[in-house]
Amino acid sequence: MADFDIAIIGGGINGAGIARDAAGRGLRVLLVEQNDIGSGTSAASTKLIHGGLRYLAHGRFGLVRQALAEREVLLRIAPHLVRPLRLVLPVNRALRSPWLLQLGLFLYDRIGGRAILPPSARLDLAKDAAGAPLKPEFKEAFEFSDCWVDDARLVVLNVLDAAERGATVRTRARISQVERADVWRCTLDSEGRRARMTARILINAAGPWIGQVSEHLLRLPGKLPVRLVKGSHIVVRKLFEHDRGYVLQNSDRRIVFALPFEADYTLIGTTDREYSGEPSAATTTAEEIDYLCAAVNVYFRAQITAKEVVGVFAGVRALYDDGSSAPEDVTRDYRLLLDERGRAAPVLTICGGKITTYRRLAEAALHKLSHHLPDAPAWTAHAALPGGDFAHNEVDGMVLSVRTQWPFLSEPTARRLVRAYGTRVNAILGAARAMSDLGQNFGADLTAAEVQYLIAHEWARSANDILWRRTKLGLHMSKMQRDALSAFLAGQAARAVAG
Ligand code: FAD
């Protein structure tokens, strides 16, 4: 008998989602991630759980319907990580008629099923606070609902749930060799150690690396129909005070988002640039920064340049190549490519997809493999992710009760902890009666207790894992504070080796 039913290469949102779903169906799952969980494209998204209004213009009704429906599913199973977000779409008559926008929003409101999120509305920008930061020539706008998600934490919590349901998780590990027989015989290299294991089914969920895995590791014949498209974001000091985001139509037919980010900042993105290099080397170019600043400057009174940019990040989409000429037109829908050859063990390759549809993708992947697997029903639509076992409208109540139990926490810190850990916040705060009981405070109220929790339960190792993926506190900390965290982690690692 093989050691595992399914071995998954890639701990991004798609690998994590499949691992969780499969483990919950009683399958023996191995998840292998070469770096940190969620360190690929999944931490570099715009962080929207959205139907994608612009995909309606491309006639992708199926994708939009499925994605719209997922907004409320994810809001219910991860009420700490996902929150409703109203998006303001200023009318720009030079680019699109308001009638066309209204028609799109009419469909957007109706095709996905909506019980929690409010419908779209028309705004008079002279009266509504959303008009205040915009140039006076923008007089009207539409406002509609989508959701925002902490993308990197969504990945981690899927992996955590998979592990709690029995999956084996190996981070900073790679499958370096495979032999395909009636099972996959795999060599696993992990931090200087080598192990051999077998799996009945292999899933290639390596995101922008799927082509490399397919060609160089699995040696499958032919080239995968994948197109790599890079997207960049910039972060600036906040351009507006309210908690809604903006969807800005650009003269090249694309749209750019300007979203509230980490209380004090605005996140602006994204770009679509054909990409052919090593995915981990993707960076934001000066040209992309100028493009994003220019897109925002059309609408906002405050004008920004590269000088105002305090952070950037880039990610690479691995899109299914549908033959579109422009990178922004390539489908964002996923494709599942199943390779079966006689009695040889199968491999399923995951192409494309969105954070928004990861859960449905996982269900579809297991359905595609169902003739190799025991019967088990889909279950993830109604099962809370770790810490998410409370109602979507109870966040404020949770913050209040956390502050009652741990009165030394400031409101923003209590809210951040509830948003990140939900009901599991107890595991960090425990019996603490004062901030000092939580150990060293590295800055921005990141304490040793939280860091130790992340190491013990969430596979965190490095300062980057903690500052940019498990939290986004890197934005709020000085270099000296970040260095202090690195030194603390080095000390912990040294003690672990000695012990
Ligand atoms: P990844 O997250 O890249 O995961 C693949 C993982 O595989 C990586 O962690 C990598 O280290 C690992 N790996 C690779 N090779 C190996 C190997 N040999 N061994 C072990 N591990 C390996 N979607 C939305 O729904 N909403 C958005 O707002 C949104 N915005 C986006 C903005 C941008 C700029 C981009 C680029 C994408 C955006 N997306 C969005 C899409 C979404 O981010 C991606 O579809 C999704 O993150 C892909 O996840 P993945 O698991 O396939 O890939």
Residues whose N, C-alpha, C, O or C-beta is under 5 A from the ligand:
A	BS01	FAD	I9 G10 G11 G12 I13 N14 G15 V32 E33 Q34 N35 D36 G38 S39 G40 T41 S42 A44 S45 T46 K47 L48 I49 A173 R174 I175 A205 A206 G207 P208 W209 V229 G231 S232 T270 G315 V316 R317 G352 G353 K354 I355 T356
